[in-house]
Amino acid sequence: MKAGVEAVTAPGIQKRRGILRRMYRQRYLQVMALLGVAWMIVFNYVPMYGIVIAFKNYDIIGSIASAPWAGLEHFREFFEDENLGYVIKNTLGISLLRLLIGFPLPILFAILLNEMRSIRFQKSVQTISYLPYFLSWVILGGILTTWLADVGIINQLLMKLHLIQEPVSFLAEPKYFWGIAVTSSIWKELGWSAIIYLAAISGISPELYEAAKIDGAGRLQRIRNITLPSIAGTVSILFILAVSGILNSNFDQIMVLRNSLNESASSVIDIYIYQTGLQNARFSYSTAVSLVKSVIALVLLLISNSVTKRINNTSLF
């Protein structure tokens, strides 16, 4: 009986010893990983305690624990706010346009880059396309403000082409703001976003393309039947993340481009949280709004994850 127990437990002991030996050999990598885990706990999980501020009347002078409970008062106030309508409209308008236009463009751009025959030209185009990504929105905002001014290059070009008769104050007209926000976002993110799809395309076996050529498949047929199905998993994962972040309107970009004249089109939920939380010092109220936003993002994540899992059996979890 004793020999049988030893025979059963011996493999488990050997397995644990093997794990310990492997961890010792990888001790430097384990330390680096533990530093990342510690950073995540300190900056991502510990601050989650502050969520309780949404259910309290928090004053910066006192502590969170001593603040009196307010229940759902701040949530009720948010849903009854008269500004809620146009804030949600602007947020969804900009985000949906960015999703519908900005999401497929990097896929198309990556495919076009992959189909280029000149490697030198391909690398040049790719480098130029993702250079704006490394510039902050403060710099890009200044460039756009100059370009879109009454005497800027955009107005001068449109007047030379006889598309307009007099300069247009683009950033002073609310009707142009959504288009400016979406276009400038695509300009900044297009090249960098395409890198992910180029990496996925590079993992496709060249033998598939060679076999398709032998069978007489043209370039568009190879793209439709080989390239797109092969990167469908990557597209699905990025689509899930894009849908879950649909309430994120890129605070830095909006903050740089907005002004008092286009406020009716540039007041998104992130700006609303900033104004109420920091400028008006309503910390509990802004926390409640942020919590509502996070809950909606979680719901959208679960829905998009379920949909993509049913369509092509690809999901985050």
C-alpha positions, 0 to 999 in steps of 0.5 A: 500500500505504501509503495502504491502511494509513493508511486502515485505521489512521485510524479507530482513531486517531480513535476513541482521540482521541475517547475521550481528548477525552470523558475530558477533558471528563468529567475531574471525573467521572473523578476522582470515579470513580477515588477510588471505585475507589481506595477499593475497591482499598484496603479490598476487595482489599488486605485479601484478602491476609489470607485466608492467615491461615486456613492459618497459625497466626497470632499477633497479636504476629508478622506474617502472613508469619512465621506458620507454616503450618497447612494445613487444620488450622483447617478440619478443626477447624471441621467437627469442632466439637461446636457446629457443628450448632446454629450452622448450624441457627440460622443457616439457620433465621433466614435461611430464615424471613427469606427465605421471609417477608421477601422477598415482603413488600416486593413485596406492600407496594410493589404495595399502595402503588402501588394506593392512590388517595390520593397523600397517604395513600400518601406518609404510609404510605411515610414511616412504613414506612421510618423504622425503617430509619434507626435503628440496631439499638442503638436498635431493640434497646433499644426491642424489649427494653423492649416485650418485657419482662415489664411491656412493651407487648406483654405488657400488650396480650396480657393485655388481649386475654386471649391470655395469663394472665401475662407472658411473658419473650420474650427469655429463652425460646429458642423465641421468638427466631427469630420475634423476629429475623425479625419485627423484621428485617421491621419495619426493612427492609420500607419501605426494600426496597419503594422498589426495587420502587416504582421498578421499578413506576414505570417501567411504561408507563401505557398498558399499564394503560389498555389493560387497563382498556379490555379490562375487566381488573380490578385483580388481573388488571392486577397479575398480568398487567402489574405482576408480569411487568414487575418480574420482572427486579428481583425475580430480581436481588434474589432472587439477592443474597438467596440468596447472603447466606443465611448472613448473619444480621445480626450487629448485630441478633443481637448486640443481642437475644441474651443468656445465656438465649436463647443456644441459639437466637441463636448464629449463625455470625457470632456464632460467628466474633466469639466465636472471633476477637475474644473468644478471639483465635483469628484463624486459626480465625475466618478459616477459618470466614469463608472457608468461609462466603464459599465457600458464599455464592459457590456459592449465588450461582452456583446462584441465578444459573443458576436464574433465568437458566433460568427467566426469562432474568434474571441478574447475569452 
